Amino acid sequence: MMEDISDFVERGDFGSALDLALRIKEPLPRLEALSYIYLYVEEAKYMEAVLGRMLETVDSLKEPLEKARALALIGYTLLASGDSKGDYFFKKAYQLVKSIDPALWRADGYGYLAYYMALSGKYSDAFYYYNVSYESAISSSEPYSRILSFLYSLAQRIVESADKIRSPDAREFYELAAEIYENIRRNLSAQELRKKASLIEAAIQMGSKVVSDFLERRDLESAVFVIKYLSEEEKVLALLEVAYWLVLHDKKGLGNSLVEEAFRMVAERKLQPDDESLRDIAFKFLKIGQIKDALTIAAIITNKEIASQVFARVALAYARKGDKLKAVTVAEAISNESVKKEVLKAIEGDKDVGHQ
């Protein structure tokens, strides 16, 4: 059903998507489908219609836990679409969760509240309510087997949240989930999450250098994992390091595409990565004959002197390949006039191009 709804949404046929969503009999799956549609709708008339149906679905719910979860879902949906009224629904969900009995059900309510807050980017609130959920569960008078089962599902929910967080805030979520896993003696799962938390900490402390370190150890998985926790500028440098590694390991096409992606990030987001680091990476590409990639990197260097160094080497590299026209074109982009003059002389044969 969701695949069909997604197809209608992609085609912009929101009327058909809405009709299909309303055929879902179970309230919560129906609400999730309506939420999905709402996040893509732009026309006010459709937004009002979808939200109206979502509120009708919430009103039809009788169980407090289900209703609290539904209210939190609406809160997320509105905030994700830029509507601050989502906070109102989170408050309503919280008020309802507080009144739920028994304690283990209340803990579940806090867990859902935290989950949708995390999706909304309200990380500190989400982390707080996940802790409340955890404390409520372990202090419950329910049979130990039920508490154990709940804690396992809670840890999974926290990990799901952490996996969707593209900032260093994910670290404390992984650590909390690890603590819960340790509490229920799932030590291997806890170790995996502790490792993820430590990787995020390394990214915070070392920036893009941590990616280079992992690649030197041929640990591509860890290198790729930490990139999303770097600052935007550091992320560009990290992508270029991964691109270089991929080219070295016979994955030239993928490496080239990452260089282009880094270039787009800089252009579209007006980023300013460290110019000296960009120069060093460009020189790495030149050493392995990837002249075009080095040229692309040179184009995003803002310091004119550093850019001149890279353009000079790129121009000479083209000259050594026998592409004199390209060499001269690149040389003309050198802003340092003395460097430009020397490079043009070398290209014309007044100097030994091969030793520049």
C-alpha positions in Angstrom: 0.0 0.0 0.0 2.7 2.5 0.9 4.6 1.8 -2.3 1.4 2.8 -4.3 1.0 5.9 -2.1 4.6 6.8 -2.7 4.1 6.4 -6.5 1.1 8.8 -6.4 3.0 11.3 -4.3 6.0 11.3 -6.7 3.7 12.0 -9.6 2.1 14.8 -7.7 -1.3 13.1 -7.5 -2.0 13.9 -3.9 -5.8 13.3 -4.3 -5.3 9.7 -5.2 -2.6 9.3 -2.5 -5.0 10.6 0.1 -7.8 8.3 -1.1 -5.5 5.3 -0.9 -4.2 6.3 2.6 -7.8 6.5 3.9 -8.4 2.9 2.9 -5.9 1.7 5.5 -8.1 0.3 8.3 -5.6 0.3 11.1 -5.4 3.9 12.6 -1.7 4.2 13.3 -0.5 2.9 9.9 -3.1 5.2 8.3 -1.8 8.1 10.3 1.8 7.3 9.2 0.7 7.2 5.6 -1.1 10.6 6.0 2.0 12.0 7.6 4.1 10.9 4.7 1.7 12.6 2.3 1.6 15.8 4.3 5.4 16.2 4.2 5.3 16.4 0.4 2.1 18.5 -0.1 2.6 22.1 -1.0 -0.9 23.3 -1.9 -2.8 24.7 1.1 -6.0 22.9 0.3 -4.4 19.5 0.3 -2.5 20.3 3.5 -5.7 21.2 5.3 -7.4 18.1 4.0 -4.6 15.8 5.0 -4.2 17.4 8.5 -8.0 17.2 9.0 -7.9 13.5 8.3 -5.0 13.0 10.7 -6.9 14.8 13.4 -10.0 12.7 12.7 -7.8 9.5 13.1 -6.5 10.7 16.4 -10.0 11.4 17.7 -11.0 7.9 16.8 -8.4 6.4 19.1 -9.5 5.2 22.6 -6.3 3.8 24.1 -4.3 6.6 25.8 -0.9 5.1 24.7 -2.0 5.0 21.0 -3.4 8.5 21.2 -0.2 9.9 22.7 1.8 8.2 20.0 -0.5 9.6 17.4 -0.3 13.2 18.8 3.5 13.0 18.8 3.5 11.8 15.2 1.4 14.9 14.3 3.8 17.1 16.2 6.7 15.7 14.2 4.8 16.0 10.9 4.1 19.7 11.5 7.5 20.6 12.7 9.2 18.8 9.8 7.1 20.8 7.4 8.1 24.1 9.1 4.9 24.6 11.2 5.7 25.5 14.8 2.2 24.3 15.9 3.9 20.9 16.1 5.1 21.9 19.6 1.5 22.2 20.7 0.9 18.5 19.8 4.0 17.4 21.5 2.7 19.1 24.7 -0.6 17.4 24.3 1.1 14.1 23.9 3.2 14.7 27.0 0.2 15.6 29.1 -1.5 12.4 28.0 1.6 10.2 28.6 1.9 11.5 32.2 -1.6 10.1 33.0 -1.0 6.6 31.6 -1.0 3.5 33.9 0.6 1.1 34.4 4.2 2.4 34.6 5.5 0.2 31.8 2.9 1.6 29.4 3.8 5.1 30.5 7.4 4.3 29.8 6.4 3.2 26.3 4.6 6.6 25.8 7.7 8.5 26.8 9.7 6.4 24.4 7.4 7.3 21.5 7.4 10.9 22.5 11.3 10.8 22.4 11.3 9.0 19.1 9.3 11.6 17.3 11.1 14.5 19.0 14.4 13.0 17.7 12.9 12.9 14.2 12.0 16.6 14.6 15.6 17.6 15.5 14.7 18.2 19.1 17.6 16.1 20.3 18.0 17.4 23.9 14.3 16.8 24.6 14.4 13.4 22.9 17.4 12.3 24.9 15.7 13.5 28.1 12.5 11.6 27.5 14.3 8.4 26.4 16.0 8.6 29.8 12.6 9.1 31.5 11.3 6.1 29.6 14.3 4.0 30.7 14.0 5.0 34.4 10.2 4.5 34.4 10.7 1.0 33.0 13.3 -0.2 35.5 11.4 1.2 38.4 8.2 -0.6 37.3 6.6 -3.3 39.4 5.9 -5.4 36.2 7.3 -8.9 35.9 11.0 -8.9 35.0 10.3 -10.7 31.7 8.1 -7.9 30.5 10.5 -5.2 31.6 13.3 -7.1 29.8 11.3 -7.3 26.6 10.4 -3.6 26.8 14.0 -2.5 27.5 15.2 -4.4 24.4 12.6 -2.7 22.2 13.4 0.7 23.8 17.1 0.2 23.0 16.2 -0.6 19.4 14.1 2.5 19.2 17.0 4.7 20.5 19.4 3.2 18.0 16.9 3.9 15.2 16.9 7.5 16.3 20.6 7.7 16.6 21.1 6.3 13.1 19.0 9.1 11.7 20.8 11.9 13.5 23.5 13.5 11.3 25.3 15.4 14.0 27.5 14.6 17.0 24.3 14.5 19.1 24.0 10.9 18.0 26.8 9.9 20.4 24.8 10.2 23.6 22.0 8.2 22.1 24.3 5.4 21.1 25.8 5.5 24.7 22.3 5.3 26.3 21.3 2.4 24.1 24.5 0.6 25.0 23.8 1.1 28.7 20.4 -0.5 28.3 21.9 -3.4 26.3 24.4 -3.9 29.0 21.6 -3.9 31.6 19.9 -6.7 29.8 23.1 -8.6 29.1 23.3 -8.1 25.4 27.0 -7.2 25.6 27.9 -7.7 21.9 25.2 -5.2 20.9 26.5 -2.8 23.6 30.1 -3.1 22.3 29.0 -2.2 18.8 27.3 0.9 20.0 30.1 1.9 22.3 32.4 1.7 19.2 30.1 4.0 17.2 30.1 6.5 20.1 33.9 6.4 20.2 34.1 7.0 16.5 31.8 10.0 16.8 34.0 11.3 19.6 37.1 10.9 17.4 35.4 12.8 14.6 34.6 15.7 17.0 38.2 15.8 18.3 40.1 15.2 15.0 37.9 16.5 12.2 38.6 15.1 8.7 42.0 13.8 9.8 40.2 10.9 11.5 39.0 9.8 8.0 42.6 9.8 6.7 43.7 7.7 9.6 41.0 5.1 9.0 41.8 5.0 5.3 45.5 4.4 6.0 44.4 1.4 8.0 42.1 0.3 5.1 39.1 0.7 7.4 36.7 2.3 4.8 33.6 1.4 6.8 34.7 3.5 9.8 35.9 6.3 7.5 32.5 6.6 5.8 30.6 6.3 9.1 32.2 9.3 10.7 31.8 11.7 7.8 28.3 12.6 8.6 29.4 13.9 12.1 31.9 16.3 10.7 31.3 20.0 10.1 30.3 20.9 6.6 33.8 22.2 5.7 35.5 19.1 7.2 33.0 16.9 5.4 34.2 18.2 2.0 37.9 17.4 2.9 36.8 14.0 4.1 34.9 13.2 0.9 38.0 14.1 -1.1 40.2 11.9 1.0 37.8 9.0 0.4 37.7 9.8 -3.3 41.5 9.6 -3.5 41.4 6.3 -1.6 38.8 4.9 -4.0 40.8 5.9 -7.1 43.9 4.2 -5.6 41.9 1.0 -5.1 40.6 0.8 -8.7 37.3 2.5 -8.1 38.0 5.5 -10.3 34.4 6.2 -11.3 33.1 6.4 -7.7 36.1 8.4 -6.7 35.5 11.0 -9.5 31.8 11.3 -8.5 32.8 12.1 -4.9 35.1 14.9 -6.1 32.2 16.3 -8.1 29.9 16.0 -5.0 32.5 17.9 -2.9 32.6 20.6 -5.5 28.8 20.9 -5.5 28.7 21.1 -1.7 31.2 24.0 -1.7 29.4 25.9 -4.5 25.8 25.4 -3.3 26.4 25.9 0.5 29.2 28.6 0.0 31.6 26.6 2.2 35.2 27.5 2.8 37.3 24.3 3.6 40.9 24.8 4.7 42.9 25.9 1.6 46.1 24.2 2.6 44.3 20.9 3.1 42.7 21.2 -0.3 46.1 21.9 -1.9 47.6 18.8 -0.2 44.7 16.6 -1.5 45.0 18.1 -5.0 48.7 17.3 -5.0 47.8 13.7 -4.0 45.6 13.4 -7.1 48.3 14.8 -9.3 50.8 12.2 -8.1 48.5 9.4 -9.4 47.7 11.2 -12.7 44.2 12.4 -11.8 44.7 15.8 -13.3 41.0 16.7 -13.8 40.2 15.9 -10.2 43.1 18.1 -9.1 41.8 20.9 -11.3 38.3 20.6 -9.8 39.8 20.9 -6.3 41.9 23.9 -7.3 38.8 25.7 -8.4 37.4 25.7 -4.8 40.6 27.1 -3.2 39.9 30.7 -2.1 43.5 31.8 -1.3 45.0 33.1 -4.5 48.6 32.1 -3.7 47.7 28.6 -2.7 45.4 28.3 -5.8 48.3 29.5 -8.0 50.5 26.7 -6.7 47.9 24.1 -7.6 47.0 25.6 -11.0 50.7 25.7 -11.8 51.2 22.0 -11.2 48.0 21.2 -13.0 49.1 23.2 -16.1 52.5 21.5 -16.2 50.9 18.1 -15.8 48.7 18.8 -18.9 51.9 19.9 -20.7 53.7 16.7 -19.9 50.7 14.8 -21.3 51.1 16.8 -24.5 47.9 18.7 -24.1 49.4 22.2 -24.6 46.1 24.0 -25.2 44.7 22.8 -21.9 48.0 23.6 -20.2 47.9 27.1 -21.4 44.3 27.6 -20.5 44.9 26.5 -16.9 48.1 28.6 -16.7 46.1 31.7 -17.7 44.0 31.1 -14.6 47.0 31.6 -12.3 46.5 34.9 -10.4 50.2 35.2 -9.3 51.7 36.9 -12.4 55.3 35.7 -11.7 54.2 32.1 -11.3 52.0 32.4 -14.4 55.0 33.7 -16.4 57.3 30.9 -15.3 54.7 28.2 -16.1 53.9 29.6 -19.5 57.7 29.7 -20.3 57.9 26.1 -19.2 54.9 25.1 -21.4 56.5 26.9 -24.4 59.6 24.8 -23.9 61.9 27.5 -22.4 62.2 25.2 -19.3 62.2 21.5 -18.6 58.5 20.9 -18.1 59.1 17.5 -16.6 61.0 18.9 -13.7 58.6 21.6 -12.7 
